[in-house]
Amino acid sequence: MAASEKAVERWAALESNPEVLSSFCHLGGVSPQWEVVDVWGLDPDLLGFVPQPVLALILLFPTKDEQGEKVRERQHVEEHPVSASTYFLRQVEGLSNACGTIAMLHAIFNNRDLLGIEGKECTLGKFYTETKNLNAEERGRALDDSADIGSVHNGLVAEGQSHQVEGDKVRHHFVCLTAVDGHLVELDGAYNSGPLVVKSLGDEMLLTAAASHVKEKYLASTDSIQFSLMALVMKQD
């Protein structure tokens, strides 16, 4: 029974903690000049405290109510010319609560050149090379089979928190927002059927465009305050 329970929880939920997500980046091979930081609010004054450049944002939001009932359903996403340029992987059944790791993979692989992993002999660089020509479902299965990324994930599950959240008690979900080919793209391997290309950024910064999208899609229809937002940014001296 213990072995079976361990197998079910091998992709347990990561904590919404910038230090944990920064460690995931660095253990996987991302250049140490990049880190994950908290975004304290969506108002312009608070966004002004976020270091630039911002490569991606990681949103944590509730997908179940206090009774464990789903409050968000799967969304069909229309194909877009930018979709083909976007690295996207599906959160397949075996990945249970791996959404934090999936959000980070979406952030990293869609900014791989700046983050210094493309062509590099590191955990994330090798996984990208092995999966770049696969479809989203195949990439999800490859992640489920990846002992190297699984080891990094499992080593971080308990970091920064007093106890691991049991799988059936997880109420929140991670999603990535980043820029691909000059467009704001939402990447959610569980609830979106593919990359959601939100809009062309034009001269707008990724941070402000993503903040507006979060307000419109995730906050306008709820009174819940159980949201958090983090940003993948260049480390400040």
Contacts in CASP RR format, 6 or more apart in sequence:
PFRMAT RR
TARGET T0000
AUTHOR 0000-0000-0000
METHOD contacts of the structure
MODEL  1
MAASEKAVERWAALESNPEVLSSFCHLGGVSPQWEVVDVWGLDPDLLGFV
PQPVLALILLFPTKDEQGEKVRERQHVEEHPVSASTYFLRQVEGLSNACG
TIAMLHAIFNNRDLLGIEGKECTLGKFYTETKNLNAEERGRALDDSADIG
SVHNGLVAEGQSHQVEGDKVRHHFVCLTAVDGHLVELDGAYNSGPLVVKS
LGDEMLLTAAASHVKEKYLASTDSIQFSLMALVMKQD
8 96 0 8 1.000
8 167 0 8 1.000
9 96 0 8 1.000
9 164 0 8 1.000
9 166 0 8 1.000
9 167 0 8 1.000
10 96 0 8 1.000
10 150 0 8 1.000
10 154 0 8 1.000
11 94 0 8 1.000
11 95 0 8 1.000
11 96 0 8 1.000
11 97 0 8 1.000
11 98 0 8 1.000
11 101 0 8 1.000
11 144 0 8 1.000
11 150 0 8 1.000
11 153 0 8 1.000
12 96 0 8 1.000
12 97 0 8 1.000
12 154 0 8 1.000
12 157 0 8 1.000
12 164 0 8 1.000
12 165 0 8 1.000
12 167 0 8 1.000
13 97 0 8 1.000
13 99 0 8 1.000
13 100 0 8 1.000
13 157 0 8 1.000
13 164 0 8 1.000
13 165 0 8 1.000
13 167 0 8 1.000
13 170 0 8 1.000
13 172 0 8 1.000
14 20 0 8 1.000
14 21 0 8 1.000
14 24 0 8 1.000
14 100 0 8 1.000
14 101 0 8 1.000
14 153 0 8 1.000
14 156 0 8 1.000
14 157 0 8 1.000
14 174 0 8 1.000
15 157 0 8 1.000
15 159 0 8 1.000
15 160 0 8 1.000
15 161 0 8 1.000
16 60 0 8 1.000
16 172 0 8 1.000
16 174 0 8 1.000
16 228 0 8 1.000
16 230 0 8 1.000
17 159 0 8 1.000
17 160 0 8 1.000
17 161 0 8 1.000
18 35 0 8 1.000
18 36 0 8 1.000
18 37 0 8 1.000
18 38 0 8 1.000
18 230 0 8 1.000
19 36 0 8 1.000
19 159 0 8 1.000
19 160 0 8 1.000
20 156 0 8 1.000
20 159 0 8 1.000
20 160 0 8 1.000
21 36 0 8 1.000
21 58 0 8 1.000
21 100 0 8 1.000
21 104 0 8 1.000
21 230 0 8 1.000
22 35 0 8 1.000
22 36 0 8 1.000
23 156 0 8 1.000
23 159 0 8 1.000
24 101 0 8 1.000
24 104 0 8 1.000
24 152 0 8 1.000
24 153 0 8 1.000
24 156 0 8 1.000
25 34 0 8 1.000
25 35 0 8 1.000
25 36 0 8 1.000
25 104 0 8 1.000
25 108 0 8 1.000
25 115 0 8 1.000
25 232 0 8 1.000
26 32 0 8 1.000
27 123 0 8 1.000
27 152 0 8 1.000
27 156 0 8 1.000
28 117 0 8 1.000
28 122 0 8 1.000
28 123 0 8 1.000
28 124 0 8 1.000
28 125 0 8 1.000
28 149 0 8 1.000
28 152 0 8 1.000
29 116 0 8 1.000
29 117 0 8 1.000
29 120 0 8 1.000
29 122 0 8 1.000
29 123 0 8 1.000
29 124 0 8 1.000
29 125 0 8 1.000
30 108 0 8 1.000
30 115 0 8 1.000
30 116 0 8 1.000
30 117 0 8 1.000
30 124 0 8 1.000
31 115 0 8 1.000
31 116 0 8 1.000
32 235 0 8 1.000
33 234 0 8 1.000
33 235 0 8 1.000
34 55 0 8 1.000
34 114 0 8 1.000
34 115 0 8 1.000
34 232 0 8 1.000
34 233 0 8 1.000
34 234 0 8 1.000
34 235 0 8 1.000
35 232 0 8 1.000
35 233 0 8 1.000
35 235 0 8 1.000
36 58 0 8 1.000
36 230 0 8 1.000
36 231 0 8 1.000
36 232 0 8 1.000
36 233 0 8 1.000
37 50 0 8 1.000
37 51 0 8 1.000
37 230 0 8 1.000
37 231 0 8 1.000
37 233 0 8 1.000
38 228 0 8 1.000
38 229 0 8 1.000
38 230 0 8 1.000
38 231 0 8 1.000
39 46 0 8 1.000
39 47 0 8 1.000
39 50 0 8 1.000
39 57 0 8 1.000
39 207 0 8 1.000
39 211 0 8 1.000
39 229 0 8 1.000
39 230 0 8 1.000
39 231 0 8 1.000
40 46 0 8 1.000
40 49 0 8 1.000
41 47 0 8 1.000
41 211 0 8 1.000
41 229 0 8 1.000
42 211 0 8 1.000
42 214 0 8 1.000
42 215 0 8 1.000
42 219 0 8 1.000
42 229 0 8 1.000
44 208 0 8 1.000
47 207 0 8 1.000
47 208 0 8 1.000
47 211 0 8 1.000
50 207 0 8 1.000
50 231 0 8 1.000
50 233 0 8 1.000
51 231 0 8 1.000
51 233 0 8 1.000
51 234 0 8 1.000
51 235 0 8 1.000
51 236 0 8 1.000
52 205 0 8 1.000
52 207 0 8 1.000
52 233 0 8 1.000
52 234 0 8 1.000
53 233 0 8 1.000
53 234 0 8 1.000
54 205 0 8 1.000
54 206 0 8 1.000
54 207 0 8 1.000
54 231 0 8 1.000
54 232 0 8 1.000
54 233 0 8 1.000
55 107 0 8 1.000
55 111 0 8 1.000
55 114 0 8 1.000
55 115 0 8 1.000
55 178 0 8 1.000
55 179 0 8 1.000
55 206 0 8 1.000
55 232 0 8 1.000
55 233 0 8 1.000
56 106 0 8 1.000
56 107 0 8 1.000
56 108 0 8 1.000
56 110 0 8 1.000
56 111 0 8 1.000
56 176 0 8 1.000
56 177 0 8 1.000
56 178 0 8 1.000
56 206 0 8 1.000
56 231 0 8 1.000
56 232 0 8 1.000
57 176 0 8 1.000
57 177 0 8 1.000
57 178 0 8 1.000
57 206 0 8 1.000
57 207 0 8 1.000
57 210 0 8 1.000
57 214 0 8 1.000
57 229 0 8 1.000
57 230 0 8 1.000
57 231 0 8 1.000
57 232 0 8 1.000
58 100 0 8 1.000
58 103 0 8 1.000
58 104 0 8 1.000
58 107 0 8 1.000
58 174 0 8 1.000
58 175 0 8 1.000
58 176 0 8 1.000
58 177 0 8 1.000
58 229 0 8 1.000
58 230 0 8 1.000
58 231 0 8 1.000
58 232 0 8 1.000
59 174 0 8 1.000
59 175 0 8 1.000
59 176 0 8 1.000
59 177 0 8 1.000
59 214 0 8 1.000
59 218 0 8 1.000
59 227 0 8 1.000
59 228 0 8 1.000
59 229 0 8 1.000
60 172 0 8 1.000
60 173 0 8 1.000
60 174 0 8 1.000
60 227 0 8 1.000
60 228 0 8 1.000
60 229 0 8 1.000
60 230 0 8 1.000
61 172 0 8 1.000
61 173 0 8 1.000
61 175 0 8 1.000
61 218 0 8 1.000
61 226 0 8 1.000
61 227 0 8 1.000
62 71 0 8 1.000
62 171 0 8 1.000
62 172 0 8 1.000
62 173 0 8 1.000
62 224 0 8 1.000
62 226 0 8 1.000
62 227 0 8 1.000
63 70 0 8 1.000
63 71 0 8 1.000
63 72 0 8 1.000
63 171 0 8 1.000
63 172 0 8 1.000
63 173 0 8 1.000
63 191 0 8 1.000
64 70 0 8 1.000
64 71 0 8 1.000
64 170 0 8 1.000
64 171 0 8 1.000
65 71 0 8 1.000
65 171 0 8 1.000
66 171 0 8 1.000
68 171 0 8 1.000
72 173 0 8 1.000
72 191 0 8 1.000
73 191 0 8 1.000
74 190 0 8 1.000
74 191 0 8 1.000
74 192 0 8 1.000
74 193 0 8 1.000
75 191 0 8 1.000
75 192 0 8 1.000
75 193 0 8 1.000
75 196 0 8 1.000
76 193 0 8 1.000
77 192 0 8 1.000
77 193 0 8 1.000
77 194 0 8 1.000
77 195 0 8 1.000
77 196 0 8 1.000
80 183 0 8 1.000
80 195 0 8 1.000
80 197 0 8 1.000
82 180 0 8 1.000
82 181 0 8 1.000
82 182 0 8 1.000
82 183 0 8 1.000
82 185 0 8 1.000
82 195 0 8 1.000
82 197 0 8 1.000
83 194 0 8 1.000
83 195 0 8 1.000
83 197 0 8 1.000
85 180 0 8 1.000
85 181 0 8 1.000
86 110 0 8 1.000
86 180 0 8 1.000
86 185 0 8 1.000
86 187 0 8 1.000
86 195 0 8 1.000
86 197 0 8 1.000
87 105 0 8 1.000
87 106 0 8 1.000
87 109 0 8 1.000
87 110 0 8 1.000
87 128 0 8 1.000
87 132 0 8 1.000
88 106 0 8 1.000
88 136 0 8 1.000
88 139 0 8 1.000
88 187 0 8 1.000
88 189 0 8 1.000
88 194 0 8 1.000
88 195 0 8 1.000
89 102 0 8 1.000
89 105 0 8 1.000
89 106 0 8 1.000
89 131 0 8 1.000
89 136 0 8 1.000
89 139 0 8 1.000
89 140 0 8 1.000
89 143 0 8 1.000
89 189 0 8 1.000
90 136 0 8 1.000
90 137 0 8 1.000
90 139 0 8 1.000
90 140 0 8 1.000
90 189 0 8 1.000
91 98 0 8 1.000
91 99 0 8 1.000
91 102 0 8 1.000
91 140 0 8 1.000
91 189 0 8 1.000
91 190 0 8 1.000
92 137 0 8 1.000
92 140 0 8 1.000
92 141 0 8 1.000
92 143 0 8 1.000
92 144 0 8 1.000
94 144 0 8 1.000
95 102 0 8 1.000
95 140 0 8 1.000
95 143 0 8 1.000
95 144 0 8 1.000
96 167 0 8 1.000
97 167 0 8 1.000
97 170 0 8 1.000
98 143 0 8 1.000
98 144 0 8 1.000
98 153 0 8 1.000
99 173 0 8 1.000
99 174 0 8 1.000
99 175 0 8 1.000
99 189 0 8 1.000
99 190 0 8 1.000
100 174 0 8 1.000
101 143 0 8 1.000
101 149 0 8 1.000
101 150 0 8 1.000
101 153 0 8 1.000
102 143 0 8 1.000
102 174 0 8 1.000
102 189 0 8 1.000
102 190 0 8 1.000
103 174 0 8 1.000
103 175 0 8 1.000
103 176 0 8 1.000
103 187 0 8 1.000
104 176 0 8 1.000
105 124 0 8 1.000
105 127 0 8 1.000
105 143 0 8 1.000
105 149 0 8 1.000
106 176 0 8 1.000
106 178 0 8 1.000
106 187 0 8 1.000
106 189 0 8 1.000
107 176 0 8 1.000
107 178 0 8 1.000
107 232 0 8 1.000
108 115 0 8 1.000
108 117 0 8 1.000
108 124 0 8 1.000
108 232 0 8 1.000
109 124 0 8 1.000
109 128 0 8 1.000
110 178 0 8 1.000
110 179 0 8 1.000
110 180 0 8 1.000
110 185 0 8 1.000
110 187 0 8 1.000
111 178 0 8 1.000
111 232 0 8 1.000
112 118 0 8 1.000
112 125 0 8 1.000
112 128 0 8 1.000
117 124 0 8 1.000
117 125 0 8 1.000
117 128 0 8 1.000
118 125 0 8 1.000
118 128 0 8 1.000
119 125 0 8 1.000
119 128 0 8 1.000
119 129 0 8 1.000
123 148 0 8 1.000
123 149 0 8 1.000
123 152 0 8 1.000
124 149 0 8 1.000
126 148 0 8 1.000
127 142 0 8 1.000
127 143 0 8 1.000
127 146 0 8 1.000
127 148 0 8 1.000
127 149 0 8 1.000
130 142 0 8 1.000
131 138 0 8 1.000
131 139 0 8 1.000
131 142 0 8 1.000
131 143 0 8 1.000
134 142 0 8 1.000
136 189 0 8 1.000
136 194 0 8 1.000
143 149 0 8 1.000
157 164 0 8 1.000
158 164 0 8 1.000
171 226 0 8 1.000
172 226 0 8 1.000
173 188 0 8 1.000
173 190 0 8 1.000
173 191 0 8 1.000
175 186 0 8 1.000
175 187 0 8 1.000
175 188 0 8 1.000
175 191 0 8 1.000
176 186 0 8 1.000
176 187 0 8 1.000
176 188 0 8 1.000
177 184 0 8 1.000
177 185 0 8 1.000
177 186 0 8 1.000
177 187 0 8 1.000
177 206 0 8 1.000
177 210 0 8 1.000
177 213 0 8 1.000
177 214 0 8 1.000
178 184 0 8 1.000
178 185 0 8 1.000
178 187 0 8 1.000
178 206 0 8 1.000
179 185 0 8 1.000
179 201 0 8 1.000
179 206 0 8 1.000
180 195 0 8 1.000
180 197 0 8 1.000
182 200 0 8 1.000
182 201 0 8 1.000
182 202 0 8 1.000
183 197 0 8 1.000
183 198 0 8 1.000
183 199 0 8 1.000
183 200 0 8 1.000
183 201 0 8 1.000
184 197 0 8 1.000
184 198 0 8 1.000
184 199 0 8 1.000
184 200 0 8 1.000
184 201 0 8 1.000
184 206 0 8 1.000
184 209 0 8 1.000
184 210 0 8 1.000
184 213 0 8 1.000
185 195 0 8 1.000
185 196 0 8 1.000
185 197 0 8 1.000
185 198 0 8 1.000
186 192 0 8 1.000
186 195 0 8 1.000
186 196 0 8 1.000
186 198 0 8 1.000
186 213 0 8 1.000
187 195 0 8 1.000
187 196 0 8 1.000
188 196 0 8 1.000
198 209 0 8 1.000
198 213 0 8 1.000
199 209 0 8 1.000
201 209 0 8 1.000
207 231 0 8 1.000
211 229 0 8 1.000
214 227 0 8 1.000
214 229 0 8 1.000
218 227 0 8 1.000
219 227 0 8 1.000
END
